[in-house]
């Protein structure tokens, strides 16, 4: 039996459907999906309007009736004609679609609340919070036919073309690396692996800072260092003052001026931090969702994967659980998630200490879930005859383009990675 408020929302749905049958092209402009309709018959009617429109076919009431007649669903064809003749029309279908969506959110919120009340699962609260926050995320269609997929891909291509070659993804802060990767892509999990002392925390911090300097809101999860240390590194990078001097805060007058300028700049960056040691995956997901909803973060940086607590009896099971969770988080929030990962100490015993993807600790699940795997290597750390200021970012996996490597500049004093003035061959070792 319909609830008292359902009669109003049913009238709103009918008005929207009648309008879309008159102007079917609007169904691609309104932000609504079939599952948002309280009536399943209305949902089927909307899906038919959208399907016929995507095929370039008429979606007027008669065409809709013929469409359902061929499917043996004559009652839906009759409903289309009735709705078109009896329902009011609107000049603002967007507003009516919004009311349909709002009503759906309210119904789902009640369902989630009732499920929480009735649940005995200790994870129910986190699951309910995630579900509620998802209701306010941007709705995405996850089911496509070939024509709809082609239309969506062409629209994406058009946006890229109209950007005039502007970087499509979130910047890494390194131009050569951006050129190879196309920046960091929404929905991707990017893994950065390295042995200790290679500067992977500096790499992650630099990526987050450069994105924030470009006006991109970012979140940083640090299970390794407290926020004070992370921010002092930012001061060092922004002021170009040696990081060691921040341990004693003994600066000369010129350095103090630069430090004060860095402090002012850092305070205005759109960055949010969680510095809990060994956070659970549930906490990381909960915090990231809150940042996305409240601050609109467009990238998340995690230091580091093996420090996050996951489910499983064995370490590789826990790592796999966390890797899958972070990949799902990237997809759900539609942002890149950059995560550091440990590299096995076995590389230390090889003649060539350059790390490979298989050297990632508990690597199997990480390799499977990651969209891109970057390995950081400083040859000068192992060989004093090598240039101490050059590091390699080795692209071991890249679902969007070529693998290979780029050479980057390592500024040891400020622990900052920067661009070299020249580029290298695509093939590693070329």
N, C-alpha and C positions, 0 to 999 in steps of 0.2 A: 504494500500500500504506500502511495506517495506521501511524503511528509508535507506539512502545511506550506512550507516555503517552496516546494517543488513546482507548484502550479505557476508561480511567477517566473522561475528560471526556465520552465518549459516554454512559456510565452516568449521569453528573450531568445531562446534557441530557435524557435520558429521564425521570429523576425529576422534573425541572422541568416537562416537557411533560405528564406524567401528572397532576401536581398542578394545573396550569392547566386541564386538561380537566375536572377535578373542581370547581375554583373559577376559572372563566374571567375573572371580574372582576379577579383578581390580576394579569392580564397588563398592565394599565395602571398597576399599582403597582410592578412590578419594573423595574429599570433595565437593560434588555437589548433588543437589536434582532436581527432575523433574520440579519443578516450576521455576528453574533458566534458562531453555531453552527458547529462544525467539520463537521457533516454537513449537506449541502444539503437532504436530505430532512427533517431536523429543522427547518431554517430555514423550509421551506415549511409544515410543520405548525404552527409557532409563528405564522407570518403568517396562516394560516387561522383559528387560535383568536382572534387579535387582531381580524381582520376581522369574523368573525361576532359577536363580543362587541360591537364598536363599532356594529353594526347592531341590537343588541338581540335577536339570535337565539341559540338554544342552541348551545353549543360542546362538548357532551359527545362521547364517541367515536363514537356512532351518527350524530349530526348532522355531525360532521367527515367520516365515511365517506360519507354522502350528498352532502356538499358536493363531495368529490373525485370521486365517481361521476358527478356531473353534468358535471364537467370532463373526464371520460374518463381519470382518473388513479386507477384502482382500487387500484393498489399502495400509494398513499399512504393511502387509506382503510383498507386492511388494516393498514398500519403503525400508524395511530392506535389501532385496536382492540388490536393486540398490545402497544403501549407502555402503554396504559391497564390491561391485565390483568397484565402481567409486571413493570413497573417499580415500584419503591418510591415511596411518597408522602412528602412532607415538610411539616412545619408551618411551615417558615421558607423559603418560596420566594425571598425576597430574598437569603438567603445563597447559595443555589444559583445564582441569576442572577448574583451577584457573581463566583462561581467560573467561570461561563461567560465573563463579560466579561474576567476576569483571564487566562484561557487564550487568549482571542482577542488580547489585548494582547501576550502573550508570542509568539504566532505572528507577529503583525505586526512586532514588534521584530526578530525573527530575519530576516524578509523585508527589512526596511529595512537591517539590518546587512549582509546579503548583497549587496543592491543597491549599498551604499556601497563594499564591497570590489571589486565588479566594474565600478564606474563610472569613467570617465575625465573626466567633466565637472567643471570647477573649482568649480562651484556645488553639487556633490554633498553636501559637508559641511553647508552651511547648510540644504539641502533635507532632509537626513537628520535634523538637529537639530529642524527645524520639525515633521517627521513624527512623531518620537519624542515631542515635547512635546504634540502633538495627541492622542496616545494617552491622555494623562492629563487632558485637558480633559473638561468635562462632555459626555457624549454627547448629540447632538441628532438627532431624526428629521427628515429632509429630504424624505420622501415622504409625502404625505397624500392620502386620499380626502376627499370633501366632508364626510362625517359626522365623520371624525377632525379635520378642520380646524375644523368647527363646535364640536366638543367643546373643542378647545384654545382657541379664541377666547372661548368662554363661561367657561372657567376663568380666563382672563386678566381678563375683565370682572368676575368674582366677586372676584378678588384686589383689583382697583382699588376696587370698591364697599366691600369690607370694610376697606380702608385708611382709610375715612372722609374721603376727599378729599385725602389726603396726596399730595404731589408724586410722580408716578409715575416720573420720571426723575431723573438726577443734577442737583443745583442748579447754576445759573450764578453764584449769589451775588447776583443782582439779581432782586428779587421781581417787578417788572413784566415783565421778560424771561422769567422762569420761567412766569408766567401765560400769556404769548403762546405759548411753545414747549412748555409742559408739561415743562420741564426738558430735559436731554440724554438721548436715548433710546439704549438698547443696540443695537448693530449699525449705528448711524448715523455718517457722517462729517459733521462740522460745520465749515464753512470760515468764518473771520473775516478779511475783507479790509479794508485801509485804506492810505492813503498814509503816508509817513514822518512821524513826529512826532505822529500821531494818538493814540498810546497803545495800540497793539494788543498789544505785549508785556505792558504793564501789565494789559490786559484778560484776556489768557490766564493770566498769573500770578495774577490775582485769582480767576478761575474755579477754577483748581487749588487755591489756598489755601482758598477757601470750602468747596469739596467736602471737602478734608482736615479742615477744622475741624468739618465735620458728621460726621466719622468714616468717610469714604469713602476707601479707599486709592487713590492716584493715582500715575501716572507722568508725568514731564515730560522731553521730548526738546528740548534747546536747541542748535541749530546756530548761534545768533546770539550768545549771551552765556554767559560761564563761570558755573559754579554759585555762585561767591562773590558775583557781582553780583546774581544772581537771589535769593539768600538775604538779602542786604542790603536788597533791595526788600521782602522779606517782613518783616524787622525794622521797616522804616519804616512799613509798613501796620499791623502789629500794635501798634506803640508810639505811632502817630500823631505821630511826630517827622519833621520835614522831611527828605526824602531827601538833600538837598544836604549836610546836616550829617554824613551818614555818610561823606562824602569826607575829612573832617578828623577825625572822631570827637571834636569839641569840643562836648560836651553840658553843660548845667547839671545841678545835682544832681537836680532833678525828672525831667529827661529821662533821665538815667542809670538812674534807678529803673524808668522805663517801658521802656527798652531792655533792661535785664536781664530784665524780665518777658517781653518779646517773645522774647528768646533762649531762655528756658526753654520757652515755649509752642511756638516753631518747632521746637525739638529733639524734641518729642513728636508732631509731625504725621506721619501715615502717607503720606509722600511719598518718591519715588525719582527720581533725576535721571541723565540722560546729557547731558553738555555738550560732546560732540565736535563740532568744526567740520566742516560738510558731511559728515555721516554718510551711508553708503549705505542704500538702502532695506532691503537684506538685514540690515544691522546693527540698524536700527530695529525690524524685525520680530522678529529674534532676541532683542533685549533686552526688548521688550514681552511676548513669549511667556514669557520667564524670569520677569519681574515678575508676570505673571498666575499662573504656576504656583507661584512661591515666596511671593509676597506677597498674591496675590488682588486685584490692582488692578482697579478698577471703572470707570476712565476714564483716557484717555491724552491728553496735551496736547503739541502739536508746534509748535515755533517754528524755522523756518517751512518751507512746502512747497517753495519754489524752492531752498532750501539743501540739500535731500536729493538725493543723487546717484542717478540712475536710468539705465536703459538707453535708447539711442536716439541717433541722430546729430545731430538738431536739438533745440533747447531745448524746443519744444512737445511733441516725442515723449517727452523725458525727464520733463517735467512730467506728461504723461498717464500714463506708466508709474508714477510715484510716486502720483498720485491714485488710480489703480486699486488699487495695492498697499495704500494706507492704508484704502481702503474695504473691501477684502477682509480686512484685519487686523481692522477693526471687527466685521465679520460673524463671522470665525473665533473671536475672543475674546469676542464678545457683550458689547462695551462701546462707549460712545461715544468716538470719536476726534475731538478738536478740533484743527484745524490752521490756523495763520495763513497768509495768502497776500498777496503783493505786489499793489498796484494800479498800473496804468499811470500814468506821469507826465502823460499827455495830459489828465487831469482838471484839472490846474493851469491849463491854457489856456482852460478854459470859464468862462462867466459864473457858472454854478452848479457849484461844485466837489464837490457831493454825489456820491459814487461809486455806480455801479450794478454789477450782476453782470457785465455785459459788459466792465467796466473791469479785471477781474482779469487779470493778466499771463498769457498763454497760457491764456485762459479756457475755451475750448471743452470740453476734457476735465474741467476742474474743475467746470464747471456740470453736466456730465453725471453725474459720480460723486457729487457732494455731495447729501446729504439736506436740509441746511439751509445757506443762505448768508447770513451776517450782514455788513453793511458798517458800519464805525465812522467817524463823522464829527463833527468839532468845528467848528461854524461860526465860533466866536470866533477860531480860528487864522487865518482868512482875513479876518475883519472885526472890527476892534476895537470896533465899536459893538454887537456881539453879546455876550450873556452868556458870559463866559469860563469859567464853571463848568458849563455845560450841554453835553452831547454827545448824539448820536443813535446808537442801534443800529438800523440799517435792516434789516429782515428781507426779503431779496430773494427767497428761496426757502424754502419750508417744506412738506415732504411731510406734516406732521402737523396742519396748521391754517392760519390766516390769515397773510398777509404784512402789511406795514405798518412801523411803527417804534415804539420807545419812547424817551422822553427819560430820560437818566440824569445823575447828578451827577458832575462831574470834579473831583477834589481834586488840583490840580497839584503841591502841595508834597510830598505822600506818593505821588503817582502811583497813586491808587486811584479806581475807579469805584464809585459807590453809587446808591441809589435816590433819586428825587425823591419829594415827598410827594403827588403827584397824577399822574394818567394822561392819556393823550391818545387821540385818535381812532384807529381801526384803519387807516384809509387814510393813506398817507404824504402829508404836507402838509395833513392835515385839522385 
